[in-house]
Amino acid sequence: MRVFRVMFLIVLGVCALSAQTRRGLELPDMFAMKRVASPALSPDGKWVAYNLTTADLAANKNLTDLWMSPVEGGPAKQLTAHSSFDGNAAWSPDGKWIAFESLRSGVRQIWLMSPD
């Protein structure tokens, strides 16, 4: 019985120590997270284009750009790098073009780009 009490106190102590090192999710943690949305699979099924949004706290706005990753794994490729919204990609049926929405000109328009 004494061994049970000692083991119980050790487990309780370990739980108390681990609870002290953990913390809840806070607002700065949310701003540090990058958000992925609107995936679009290429016609050949080898690539996926998607929105990647990051928070710019200094400018008090979100930055959304287009990225592309191979489906089988590997490094991602940034397709756009603009201070306004670039997102919601759609592949052409032959896979040679990506259409996307952008606010580069001040109004939302459709732009075309080659994935290469």
C-alpha positions in Angstrom: 0.0 0.0 0.0 2.9 2.3 0.8 4.4 1.8 -2.7 1.0 2.7 -4.2 1.0 6.0 -2.3 4.5 6.9 -3.3 3.8 6.1 -7.0 0.6 8.2 -6.8 2.5 11.1 -5.4 5.2 10.8 -8.1 2.6 10.7 -10.9 0.7 13.7 -9.3 4.0 15.7 -9.1 4.9 14.9 -12.7 1.4 16.0 -13.8 1.7 19.2 -11.8 5.1 20.0 -13.4 3.9 19.3 -16.9 0.8 21.5 -16.4 3.0 24.4 -15.4 5.0 24.2 -18.6 1.9 24.1 -20.9 -0.1 27.2 -21.8 -3.3 27.9 -23.7 -3.5 29.2 -27.2 -3.3 33.0 -27.1 -4.0 35.7 -29.7 -0.3 36.3 -30.7 -0.2 32.5 -31.4 -3.1 32.8 -33.8 -1.5 35.7 -35.7 1.7 33.7 -36.0 -0.1 30.8 -37.7 -0.2 30.8 -41.5 -3.6 29.8 -42.9 -4.1 27.6 -46.0 -7.3 27.8 -48.0 -8.8 27.2 -51.5 -6.8 24.2 -52.7 -7.0 23.6 -56.5 -5.7 20.3 -58.0 -4.0 20.5 -61.4 -5.6 18.6 -64.2 -2.8 16.0 -64.2 -3.1 15.6 -60.4 0.6 16.4 -59.7 0.2 19.8 -58.2 -2.0 21.7 -55.9 -2.3 25.5 -55.9 -3.6 27.2 -52.7 -3.9 30.4 -50.8 -1.4 31.1 -48.0 -2.4 33.9 -45.7 -0.1 35.5 -43.1 -0.8 38.3 -40.7 1.2 41.5 -41.0 0.8 43.0 -37.5 2.7 46.2 -38.3 0.5 47.0 -41.2 -2.6 45.7 -39.5 -3.6 43.5 -42.5 -3.5 40.0 -43.9 -1.3 39.1 -46.8 -2.6 36.4 -49.1 -0.5 34.9 -51.9 -0.7 31.9 -54.2 1.5 28.9 -53.5 1.9 25.6 -55.3 3.1 22.2 -53.9 3.7 18.8 -55.5 1.0 16.3 -54.4 3.7 13.6 -53.9 5.6 15.9 -51.5 8.5 18.2 -51.9 9.2 21.9 -51.5 6.4 24.4 -52.1 6.8 27.2 -54.7 5.5 30.7 -54.1 3.7 31.9 -57.2 2.8 35.5 -56.2 4.3 38.0 -53.7 2.1 41.1 -53.6 0.9 43.3 -50.9 -2.7 42.9 -51.9 -4.9 39.8 -52.1 -3.9 37.1 -54.6 -5.9 33.9 -54.3 -8.6 31.5 -55.3 -6.7 29.7 -58.1 -8.3 27.7 -60.9 -6.3 25.6 -63.4 -7.0 25.7 -67.1 -8.1 22.4 -68.5 -4.8 21.8 -70.1 -2.8 22.8 -67.0 -0.8 25.5 -68.8 -2.4 28.4 -67.0 -3.6 29.4 -63.5 -6.4 31.9 -63.2 -6.6 33.8 -59.9 -8.3 36.7 -58.2 -6.2 39.7 -57.4 -6.7 43.2 -55.9 -3.5 44.5 -57.5 -5.2 47.1 -59.5 -7.4 48.3 -56.7 -10.4 46.3 -57.8 -10.9 42.5 -57.8 -10.0 41.1 -61.2 -9.1 37.8 -62.7 -5.4 37.4 -63.7 -3.6 34.6 -65.6 -0.2 33.2 -65.0 1.9 30.2 -66.1 2.6 27.8 -63.2 6.2 27.7 -64.4 
